[in-house]
Amino acid sequence: MDREFISIGEVLMYLKKEKISNIEERAKLIQAFIDKENQSSGNAYDRYLENGASTFMNVVTEHSGTKKECILWCVNHYLSLNRNVNVIEKACSALRQFGTGCGTAASSCGMSSLHKEIEKRVAKLVGKEKAVLFPTGFTANLGAISYIVGSKDLIIFDRECHSSILNGIKLSEAKWISFKHNDAVDLEIKLKKYESSYENIFVVVESAYSMSGDLSPLKEITSLKKSCSFYLYVDEAHTFGIYGEKGQGYCYEQGVTDEVDFIMSTLSKATASIGGFFAAKQKYCSLLRWSDAYLFQACLTPADAAVVLASLDEIENDPSLIKELHAKNQYMRNSLISKGFNLGNSKSPIIPIFIEDHNKLRMVVDELYQKGIYSTPVVFPAVKANEGRIRLLINYAHTKEQIDYTVEALENICNKYQIV
């Protein structure tokens, strides 16, 4: 079928809606869209950074090889520690001492003293007895949720939960349903409806949602434990390291750590590396070490582990990192709101600019890029089919001049397309 698609999200939604399963048909449609994009400005998702992540860097369009210096708003290194000289030096030192890789899984003696130190430090930081380290945050969620939940259990999850959570849920043997985003009332209704029908109920939420920037109502959710019996699993990927005076996370800042049974986070954001962890009582961590995701996956490299530890040192020793990040977050939010932008319910250093029309979204992203401002368009499957947005991810190293320039450009372009 000949059909014009405006965004890759429309292509993927079409494949899903039409239930097209044949590999040749799916590959042909996606390749045709990429080829069409490359005939104009280039495929936005094929662009890459010439010299790695930063707040200002050359963005390269793969098909044409063209480069453009851009302010970057799509990097999750909230504290900009990936460019911190102390962190880099400790990574280099670890590389010389421990070598390049681990060569095997943790259960096969793939861990080093660096990995064990991470487990001890993050467990203490988030207020749990023990932590289990995974090579990525994705596999931490995938492995934990699919393994700790039993076949006679029910999972109730927030509708905006990350793909890693959803995939873990699907791989589990449990039944599952969602509740309305950040709606503790809807969650309570479902808890009371199903509390006597299952052996255990697990509630899964994120402390900050990656596509909306919304913070979870953790106090309301944990208060439900007074009248309902359930285990609470909180993904702190976008809050660990940047909430709490030493980066303990949003559960700590909200004073609900003791009511949260399982805390998970990635190590690729605030701590500028790769990996993930699951923290809980020791018995739950001992159980999780027999999950497939832990048993059959090699450890993150020693240098990556050293980056995590060095980043934790920087966060602990320099309180201004977190303070300045949140000050810049508030500054940019106030600037955008004063220009008429609707930022939804977002509060974290993830600022969404909602543009539902995919054609307008594409044009806004292209024009921002021409002005040296870059962030990828967010469409299905990252958000619902009828949604679209740009995300501005605030980093410590962003300057007020960069913020002002970006806000002014957004205002002019979005006014042009009648978006504000």
N, C-alpha and C positions, 0 to 999 in steps of 0.2 A: 504494500500500500504506500503510495506517495503522499506524504504528509509533512507539513512544515512544523517544526518544533522550535519554540523560542528558547527553552532552557533544557539542560540535561534532566532536570527534575520532571519535566513533561514527558520526556522519552521514557524514563524509568517508571513513571506512573502509568503511561500507556501500556508498557510491557506487562505491568501487574494487572491492570484493569482488563486487558484483553486475554490475560492468562497465556501469554506467549512463552513457551518453555523451550522451544527448539534453540539449541546453541547458535546455529547459523543465522536464524532470524534475529535473535537478540544482539549478536555481535555486529551484524550488518547495520541494524538501526543505530546502534551507538557509534559505530565507526563513521556512518554517514553524517551524524550530527557533528562529530569532531572535525571531519573534513570540511564541513560547511563553515564552522567557526574559524578554522585555519585560513579560509579564503578571505576573511575579513580581519578582525583585530587579533585573532588567535584564541585558542581554548583557555579560558581563565583557570581551569583546574590543572593545566599542564605547565603553568608557570612555576618557576622555582627561583630560589635565592642564590645568587652567584657565590657569595661567601658566607652563607649560613645566616641563622636567625639573628636579628637585631631590631632596633626601632627605625633604622634608616639604612637601606641597603639596595643594591642593584637587583631588580627583578628581571629575570630572563624569560622571554616567551620561547618555548622549546621549538616550535615549528619554524619560526623565522630566525631565531637566534638573536633577536633585537633585545637591547637592555634599556632599562629606565630606572633612574634613582627614585626611590619612593619612601615615604613615611609608611611604615608597616603597622597595620592594626589587626593582624590575624595571628599573632604569636602569643602563646599562653605563658611565656616566661614573665610572669607578673612582676617579679622583683629584679628582672634583668641580670640575674646572677650567672647566666651563661657567658657573660662578657666580663665578669668580675676577675681581676688579676689573681687574687688569692685562690679562688676556686680553680682557675685554669692551672695554676702552678701545682696545686695538690693533685690534680688529675694527671699531670705530666709525671709527677713523682711516683704516683701509684702505678702508672704504666711501666716505668722503669723497674719498680720493685716487684710487681705482681704479674707482669706480662700482659698480653693483649686480651686473652679470653679465658673462660673457665673450662671449656671443653666438655662439660657434662652437666647433668641436672643436679640440683641441690642434694637430693637423696643419694646421689652417687659420689658424694664428696666434692661437688662442684663449688661449694661455698668457700670463701676465705674469711679471714678475721674482719675484713671490711664489711662483708655482707652481714655477719653476725652482729657487728656494732650497729648497723642500721636498724636491725630488728629490735635491739635493746633500746635504742634512742627513740624510735618512733612510738614504741609501746609506752614508754614512760611519758613521752610528750602528749599523747592523746589520752593518757590515763587508763590504760588497759594492762593486764598481766603479761600478755605475750603478743608478738606480731609474727606474721608469716610473710616473707618477701617473695614477690613474683617478678618475672622479667618485664612485664608491662602492666599498666593499670587495667587494660582490657581483659587480660587473662586472669587478673586478680578477681575481677567481678565475675567473669565467666566461670572460673574454677570454683570460687566460693559459693555462689548462689546455686549452681547446678549440683553441688555436692553436699552442702550442709542441710539442704531441705529434703525431706523424705517424701515417699510416694503417697502417704496419707495426709499430707500437709496442704495448706493453701497459702499462696503468695498474693498479697494485695500491694500493688505498686502504683506510684504516681504516674499519670499518663505521659509526663514529659521525661521520664527516665531515659538514660543513655542507652545506646545500642548494645553496649557490653552487658548491661543489666538485662535487657530484653533477651539477648541470646543466652545468657545464663539461665533465665527463667524457662525458655523454650527447651533447653537441654535437661532441665530437671525433670523428675517424674511427678512433680506436684501439679495440682490444679492451680489456675491463676486468673485473677481479674484485676482491673485497674480501678483507681478512684480519681475523681476530678482533681485537676492540678491544684496543689496547695490548699485543698479543701478538707480541713479536719472534720467538718460536720459530715460530709459524704463518707469519709473514712470510718467514722464512728458508726454510721448506719450499717455499713458493710461488715464491720467487725461484729456487731451485735447480731446481725442476720446470720452469720456463718460460724459463730464461736462454738456452737455445739455440734457442728457437722464435720469437723476435722480434728485430727490429733494435735496439730500445732498450726498457728497462723504466723506468717512472717510478713511484716510490713517493710517495704523497700522504698527509700526516698533518697534524693540528693540534697545536700545542704545548700548548694547553689546550682541552678540549672543552666547548662552550657549554652543553650540556644535562646533563652529569654533573659538570663541574668537574675532571675527571681531567687530570693532566699527562702528556704523552707520554714514554715511555722513550727519549728521543732518543739517549742514549749507547749503549744497546743497539742501536738501529736503525742509527746511523751506524757502529758497529763491524762491521756486516754487509758494509760496503763493502770490508773486507779480503779477503773470500772471494767476494763477489758483485758484479756490475757493474750499477749502476742510478743513475739521477738521483733526488735527494731534494728534494721540494717540501714546505715547512713553512708552514702558515698560522699566523701569530702574532697573530691578531686579539685574543685575550684575554690576551696576555702582553706585547705591545709597549707600552712606556711604563711598565710596572709590575714588570718583572724586569730585573736588572742595575742597577748603582748609578746609572746615568743613563737607565734605561729602554730599554736596548739590546735587551731581549727575552730569552726563555727559551733560545734557541739560544746566545746569548752567555753567559748565566749557566751553562749546562751545558758551555761550552767546546767546542762542536761546530760553530761557524759555518763553518769552512773545509770541513767535510765536507758541509754543506748547500748544494745547488746553487742553489735558488731560495727566497727568503724573501718571503712576502706578508703584508700586514697591512691592516686597516681603519684609518681615522683618526677613526672616530666614537665610539671608546670612551675610552681613556686621554687622547687629545688633543682630546676634546670637540667635534669638528667633524663633517665628512662627508668621504668620499673613501676611497681605498685606494691601495696601492702594491705594486709587484713589484720586487724587488731581486735582481740577479744580475751575472754578468760582462757587460761592455758589449755583446758580440756578441749575447747572448740578448735584451737590452733593445732593441737595434736591430731584431731580428727581430719582437719583440712590438709595436712601433710600427706594424706593418702589419696588426694584427688588427682585425676589425670593431669590437670594443668600444672600441678606442682611436680609430680613424679616424672613426667615425660617431656620436660622443657628445660633447656640449658639456662643457667643463671645469667643475669646481666653481667657485663664485663667489670673487672676490678676498677678501671678508670671511671666508669659510670657510677659505681658504688662510692668512689672517693669524692665525686662531684656532689653526691647527695649529702655526705657527711660534712664536706666543706661548706655547702650551702646552709645546712643547719647551724653551723658555727657562725656564719655571717648573720643569719636571722637573729640568733640569740645575742650576739655581741653588738648589733646595731639596730636598735628599736626604730630608728628613723626610716628604715626601709619600708616597713609596714605603714607607718604614719604618713610618709610622703606619698605612697601609692594611693591610699584612701583620700588624701587631700586632692590629688590630681583627678581621681575618679569623680569626686564631688564637683570640682571645678569644671570639668568637661560636661557633666550632667547639667549643671546650672546654666552653662552656655547654650547647650542644645535646647533645653526647656525654654529659655528666654527667646529663642528663635522660633518657637512654636512646634518643636518636635515632640511627639508622643513616645515616651520611653517605656510605656506599659508599667508593670509593677517591678521592674528591674531595680536592683540596688547594689549589686556586686560590681566588681570591675569589668563586667561584661555588659556593654551598652548596645542594645538592639535598635536599629533603624528599620521600622517595619515598612516594607514595600510589597504589597500582595500581587500587584501586576508584574508578571515576570518580564514582560517587554520593557517596562519602565525600569525595573530592577537592573536589567542588563545594561541599559543606556546609562544609568547612574553610575554603575560600577566602571563602565568603559570611560566615562568622562572624568571620574575621579582619578583613574589610572593615568589619563593624559595630563592631569594636573600634578602627578607625582604622589598620589594617595592610593594605597592598595589594601583591599580586603576582599576576600572571595565572596561571591553571592551565595546565600544560604537558601537552598530549595529542598524539595523532597529528594531523598528520604530523611534528611536531617530534621525537616519540619513537615507539617501536613501539606497535602497536595495543593490546597488553596492558599498557602502561606508563602511568604518570602521575606527576606531581610538581609541587611548587612550587619555584621557584628563588629563593634569597635572594642578591642581588648586592650585595656589600659595597662601599660607597663611602667615600672619605676623610672626608666630612662627616657620616657617621652617628655619633651619639654613643653612649657606653656605656649611657646611660639608654634610648635607643631600642632598642638591642640587648637589654637586659635585659627591657624591656617586651614585645618581640616573642617572645623565648624563653619567657617565662612564659605568654603567650597561646597560643603553639603547644603548649606542654606541656599546658595545661588542655583545649584543644579536641581535641587528638589523643588524649589519654587518654579523653576522653568518647566518641570513636568507635573506641576500641581500636586505634589506629594505632601508637603507640609500642611 
